[in-house]
Amino acid sequence: MLDFIVPTELASLPIKEFLRKSGLSLTLRRKIKHNGTITCNGSSIGWNEPVSAQDCITVAWPMECTLEPIAMNLVISYEDDALLVVDKPSGVMVHPTARQDGATIANGVIHYYRESGQSCDFHPVHRLDRQTSGLLLIAKNAYIHHLLSGQGIKHVQRVYQAIVTGQPQPHVGIIDAPIGRKPGSIIERIICQHGQEAVTDYRLITGTTLASLIEISLRTGRTHQIRVHFSHIGHPLLGDDLYGGPAELIQRQALHAGKLSFAHPITKEHLSIYSPLPPDMCSVLDMLGITHIPNR
């Protein structure tokens, strides 16, 4: 359910146009029209009726979630009426797939919503690989998801930490190389001339000639972007055997989503949310004699 107060500049518009101007997607507007409810100051209003300044418009639509609620020990890093940020452990998928069902973050979040009395669906704003740990931003309804998806995701700064082989040169740089699907594979990606634009910023935090802790931010969000880009420049992630990284010290790619920074889609408040480097990556750094500090 969403509530809107009609601003003066949108007064006199029919309700359908008011909802469009307010940022509701076409898909959501159709759901509301055919299966939902719309009220104006507590009374029903027709789809073509005009609104007035300071009217309170309430829209609601039925939930369509078919995910099975499964209890999980979720680590919640931030929550309000619109958003949920979960600190995902490595080894857990974000969402069930045709090949992989069972306890995913999606199932755990739906269980959490049900147990806490919230009528919300699962709308991840971005994705993390199964073996990548860290912060996952989730919208609580389709409207918030629409605001943050598409062009909105460009304004969500995602900062990662990775342990890579050797020391990238220069220590601060940009990797700009298009990424496409590897022919014959449904999983692996490669650098290719006709791939999608992919741009990664990085800086060296600390390291030795053996390995380095790198801070990474994404300008684009391609599948396996960080993994492919660092393999491409000759510094694959530790544990990432798919892209040439050694797996002796850690059994998953050493990649952690450590920071989310963005303007709240409703309040416009600037939010910065952090997650500390997980124990398995800290242990690798300790074994290699690499000094590290919390990522704040």
C-alpha positions in Angstrom: 0.0 0.0 0.0 1.2 3.5 -0.9 0.0 6.9 0.3 0.5 10.2 -1.7 -0.3 13.8 -1.0 -1.2 15.6 -4.2 1.2 18.5 -4.7 -0.2 21.7 -6.3 1.6 21.2 -9.6 -0.2 17.9 -10.1 -3.7 19.1 -9.1 -6.5 18.6 -11.7 -4.8 15.6 -13.3 -6.9 12.4 -13.7 -5.8 9.8 -11.2 -4.2 7.6 -13.8 -2.0 10.5 -14.9 -1.2 11.5 -11.3 0.0 7.9 -10.6 2.2 8.0 -13.7 3.7 11.4 -12.8 4.3 10.1 -9.3 6.6 7.4 -10.6 4.5 4.3 -10.7 5.5 2.0 -13.5 3.1 0.9 -16.3 3.1 -2.6 -14.9 2.2 -1.5 -11.4 -0.5 0.9 -12.7 -2.1 -2.0 -14.5 -2.0 -4.2 -11.4 -3.7 -1.4 -9.4 -6.3 -0.7 -12.1 -7.4 -4.3 -12.6 -6.8 -5.9 -9.2 -6.1 -3.2 -6.7 -7.9 -0.4 -5.0 -7.6 3.4 -5.1 -9.0 5.9 -2.6 -9.0 9.6 -2.4 -9.3 11.0 1.2 -10.7 7.6 2.2 -13.3 7.3 -0.6 -13.2 5.3 -3.9 -12.1 7.3 -6.9 -12.5 6.4 -10.6 -9.5 5.9 -12.9 -10.3 9.1 -14.9 -11.4 11.3 -12.1 -9.3 14.4 -11.3 -7.3 14.9 -8.1 -7.1 18.2 -6.1 -4.1 19.7 -4.2 -3.5 18.1 -0.8 -5.7 15.1 -1.5 -4.5 11.9 0.2 -4.3 9.2 -2.4 -4.0 5.6 -1.2 -3.3 2.7 -3.6 -3.1 -1.0 -2.9 -2.6 -4.1 -4.9 -2.5 -7.8 -4.1 0.7 -9.6 -3.3 1.9 -12.1 -5.9 4.8 -13.7 -4.1 4.9 -17.5 -4.6 8.2 -18.0 -2.7 8.2 -20.5 0.2 9.0 -18.8 3.5 12.1 -20.5 5.0 13.6 -19.5 8.4 17.1 -18.1 8.1 19.5 -16.3 10.4 19.4 -13.1 8.4 21.8 -10.3 9.3 19.9 -7.1 8.7 22.1 -4.0 8.2 19.3 -1.5 7.6 15.5 -1.4 7.5 12.7 1.0 7.2 9.2 1.0 5.6 10.6 1.1 2.1 13.9 -0.7 2.2 15.7 -3.7 3.6 19.5 -4.3 3.4 20.7 -7.8 4.2 24.3 -8.8 4.8 24.5 -11.9 2.7 26.9 -14.7 3.6 28.9 -16.5 0.9 27.4 -19.7 -0.4 23.8 -18.6 -0.4 21.9 -17.6 -3.5 19.9 -14.5 -3.7 16.9 -16.0 -5.5 15.7 -19.6 -6.4 16.4 -20.6 -10.0 15.2 -23.4 -12.2 18.4 -25.4 -11.4 18.7 -24.4 -7.7 15.8 -24.3 -5.2 15.8 -24.3 -1.5 16.9 -21.8 1.2 17.9 -18.6 -0.6 18.0 -15.0 0.7 14.6 -14.5 -1.0 13.0 -17.4 1.0 14.6 -16.0 4.2 13.4 -12.5 3.6 9.8 -13.6 2.9 9.8 -15.6 6.2 11.1 -12.6 8.0 8.3 -10.4 6.6 5.7 -12.9 7.6 7.0 -13.3 11.1 7.2 -9.5 11.6 3.8 -8.9 10.2 4.9 -7.1 7.0 2.9 -7.5 3.8 5.9 -7.2 1.4 7.3 -9.0 -1.6 10.9 -9.7 -2.5 12.3 -7.1 -4.9 16.2 -7.1 -5.0 17.6 -3.9 -6.5 20.8 -5.6 -7.6 22.3 -9.1 -7.4 25.3 -10.8 -5.8 26.9 -14.0 -7.0 26.3 -17.0 -4.8 29.8 -17.0 -3.4 30.0 -13.2 -3.0 29.3 -12.0 0.5 28.0 -8.6 1.6 25.3 -6.0 1.3 22.1 -6.7 -0.7 19.6 -3.8 -1.2 16.0 -5.0 -1.3 12.9 -2.9 -2.0 9.8 -3.8 -0.1 7.4 -3.1 -2.9 7.2 -2.7 -6.7 7.0 1.1 -6.5 10.3 1.5 -4.5 11.9 -1.1 -6.8 10.9 0.9 -9.8 12.4 4.1 -8.4 15.7 2.3 -7.6 16.0 0.1 -10.7 16.8 1.3 -14.2 18.4 4.8 -14.1 18.0 4.9 -10.3 20.6 2.1 -9.8 23.2 4.3 -11.3 22.9 6.5 -8.2 23.5 3.6 -5.8 27.2 3.4 -5.2 28.3 -0.2 -4.6 31.8 -0.6 -3.1 33.5 -4.0 -2.9 36.6 -5.4 -1.4 38.5 -8.2 -3.2 41.7 -10.0 -2.6 43.6 -10.4 -5.9 46.8 -12.0 -6.9 49.9 -9.7 -7.0 49.6 -5.9 -7.1 47.7 -4.2 -9.9 49.6 -1.4 -11.6 48.8 1.5 -11.3 47.6 1.2 -7.7 44.6 3.4 -8.6 43.0 2.9 -12.0 40.0 2.2 -14.2 39.3 -1.0 -16.1 37.2 -0.3 -19.2 36.6 -3.4 -21.1 33.3 -4.8 -22.6 32.0 -8.1 -21.3 29.9 -10.7 -23.1 28.9 -14.3 -22.7 31.5 -16.9 -23.5 30.4 -19.0 -26.6 29.1 -22.4 -25.5 28.7 -21.4 -21.8 25.7 -20.2 -19.9 27.9 -19.1 -16.9 31.3 -17.8 -18.0 31.9 -14.3 -19.3 34.7 -12.9 -21.4 36.1 -9.6 -22.6 34.9 -9.2 -26.2 34.7 -6.4 -28.6 30.9 -6.6 -29.1 30.1 -7.2 -25.4 28.2 -4.8 -23.1 30.0 -1.7 -21.7 31.7 -2.5 -18.4 33.7 0.0 -16.3 35.3 -0.7 -13.0 37.2 1.7 -10.7 39.7 0.4 -8.2 42.4 1.4 -5.7 44.9 -0.6 -3.8 44.3 -0.7 0.0 47.2 -2.8 1.1 49.2 -5.8 -0.1 52.4 -7.6 -1.0 53.8 -9.0 -4.2 51.8 -12.1 -3.5 48.3 -10.6 -3.1 46.5 -7.4 -2.5 43.3 -6.1 -0.9 41.6 -3.9 -3.4 38.6 -1.5 -3.1 36.4 -1.5 -6.1 33.4 0.5 -7.2 31.2 -0.2 -10.3 30.0 2.2 -12.9 28.2 -0.6 -14.6 26.7 -3.9 -13.3 27.6 -6.7 -15.7 27.5 -10.4 -14.6 30.9 -11.4 -13.1 32.2 -7.9 -13.9 34.8 -7.7 -11.1 36.0 -11.2 -11.6 36.3 -10.9 -15.3 38.0 -7.5 -15.2 40.7 -8.5 -12.7 41.4 -11.7 -14.5 41.7 -9.7 -17.7 44.5 -7.5 -16.3 46.3 -10.5 -14.9 45.2 -10.3 -11.3 42.4 -12.8 -10.7 40.6 -13.0 -7.4 41.9 -15.5 -4.9 39.6 -18.6 -4.9 38.0 -17.8 -8.3 39.1 -20.9 -10.2 36.6 -20.1 -13.0 38.7 -17.1 -14.0 42.1 -18.4 -13.1 42.4 -17.5 -9.4 44.3 -19.9 -7.0 42.0 -21.8 -4.6 44.5 -23.0 -2.0 43.8 -20.3 0.6 40.0 -19.8 0.2 37.3 -21.9 -1.2 35.3 -19.1 -2.9 36.1 -16.0 -4.8 37.5 -13.4 -2.3 34.9 -10.8 -3.0 32.8 -8.8 -0.5 30.2 -6.1 -1.0 31.2 -3.8 1.8 29.4 -0.5 1.3 26.2 0.9 -0.2 25.7 4.6 -0.5 22.6 6.2 -2.0 19.8 8.8 -1.5 16.7 7.3 0.0 14.1 7.1 -2.8 11.4 8.6 -0.6 13.0 10.8 2.1 16.1 11.7 -0.1 18.2 11.3 3.0 21.8 10.1 2.1 22.5 6.7 3.5 25.8 4.9 3.8 25.7 1.3 5.0 28.7 -0.8 5.8 29.6 -4.4 6.3 32.9 -5.5 7.7 35.3 -7.8 5.8 34.1 -11.4 6.6 36.3 -13.8 8.7 37.4 -16.0 5.8 38.8 -13.1 3.9 40.4 -11.7 7.0 42.1 -15.1 7.7 43.6 -15.1 4.2 45.1 -11.7 4.7 46.4 -12.8 8.1 48.0 -15.9 6.5 49.7 -13.7 3.9 50.9 -11.2 6.5 48.8 -8.4 5.0 47.8 -5.8 7.5 44.2 -4.6 7.1 41.7 -2.3 8.8 37.9 -2.2 8.8 36.3 -0.9 5.6 34.6 2.3 6.9 
